[in-house]
Amino acid sequence: MQFSAILGEAGGTVEALDVKADVSLGPDKDNGGFKLTGITLTVNGEVSGIDEAAFLKAADEAKATCPVSKALTGVDIELKATFEQ
């Protein structure tokens, strides 16, 4: 939702967004049990009204300002964004 809003603010119209989150789980050596060790966000988007640079900028901004990303600041989050014409 954050990404769609930022794209709209940039003048884009979302035609299609495909978003996937791959989450890694590993042992928590300090506290026992398990913990999230990484998240890879993959987004492919078809957005009219903006170019690829604006799309990638919006993706980075959404990653940085998303409430879920903020809540998971202790987890490495990688972003892979692809702009489709």
C-alpha positions as CSV (number, residue, x, y, z in Angstrom):
1,M,0.0,0.0,0.0
2,Q,2.8,2.4,0.8
3,F,4.4,1.7,-2.6
4,S,1.2,2.4,-4.5
5,A,0.6,5.6,-2.7
6,I,4.2,6.8,-3.4
7,L,3.8,5.9,-7.1
8,G,0.6,7.9,-7.3
9,E,2.3,10.9,-5.6
10,A,5.0,10.7,-8.3
11,G,2.4,10.9,-11.0
12,G,2.2,7.2,-11.9
13,T,-0.8,5.0,-12.5
14,V,-0.3,1.4,-11.3
15,E,-1.4,-1.0,-14.0
16,A,0.1,-4.1,-12.2
17,L,2.3,-4.8,-9.3
18,D,3.6,-8.2,-8.4
19,V,5.2,-8.2,-4.9
20,K,6.8,-11.2,-3.2
21,A,8.6,-11.4,0.2
22,D,11.1,-14.2,0.8
23,V,11.8,-14.5,4.6
24,S,14.8,-16.4,6.0
25,L,14.6,-17.9,9.5
26,G,17.7,-19.0,11.4
27,P,18.9,-19.8,14.9
28,D,19.0,-17.1,17.5
29,K,22.4,-17.8,19.0
30,D,22.1,-15.1,21.6
31,N,18.6,-15.8,23.0
32,G,17.9,-19.4,21.8
33,G,15.2,-20.4,19.5
34,F,14.9,-18.8,16.1
35,K,14.8,-15.4,14.5
36,L,14.3,-13.7,11.2
37,T,17.6,-13.4,9.5
38,G,16.7,-11.7,6.3
39,I,13.9,-10.6,3.9
40,T,14.2,-10.2,0.2
41,L,11.4,-8.0,-1.3
42,T,10.9,-8.6,-5.1
43,V,8.6,-6.2,-6.9
44,N,7.8,-6.2,-10.6
45,G,5.6,-3.3,-11.7
46,E,3.9,-1.9,-14.7
47,V,3.2,1.7,-14.1
48,S,2.2,4.3,-16.6
49,G,3.1,8.0,-16.3
50,I,6.6,7.6,-14.9
51,D,9.9,6.3,-16.0
52,E,12.1,3.5,-14.6
53,A,14.2,5.9,-12.5
54,A,11.0,7.3,-10.8
55,F,9.8,3.7,-10.2
56,L,13.0,2.6,-8.6
57,K,13.1,5.8,-6.5
58,A,9.6,5.2,-5.3
59,A,10.4,1.6,-4.5
60,D,13.4,2.6,-2.3
61,E,11.3,5.3,-0.6
62,A,8.5,2.8,0.1
63,K,11.0,0.3,1.6
64,A,12.4,3.1,3.9
65,T,9.1,4.5,5.0
66,C,6.8,1.4,5.2
67,P,5.6,0.8,8.7
68,V,6.4,-2.9,8.4
69,S,10.0,-2.2,7.3
70,K,10.3,0.2,10.2
71,A,9.1,-2.5,12.7
72,L,11.6,-4.9,11.3
73,T,14.7,-2.7,11.5
74,G,16.7,-5.5,13.1
75,V,16.3,-7.6,10.0
76,D,18.3,-7.1,6.8
77,I,15.8,-6.2,4.1
78,E,16.9,-6.4,0.4
79,L,14.9,-4.9,-2.4
80,K,14.8,-6.1,-6.0
81,A,12.6,-3.9,-8.1
82,T,11.9,-4.3,-11.8
83,F,10.1,-1.8,-14.0
84,E,8.1,-3.3,-16.9
85,Q,7.1,-1.3,-19.9
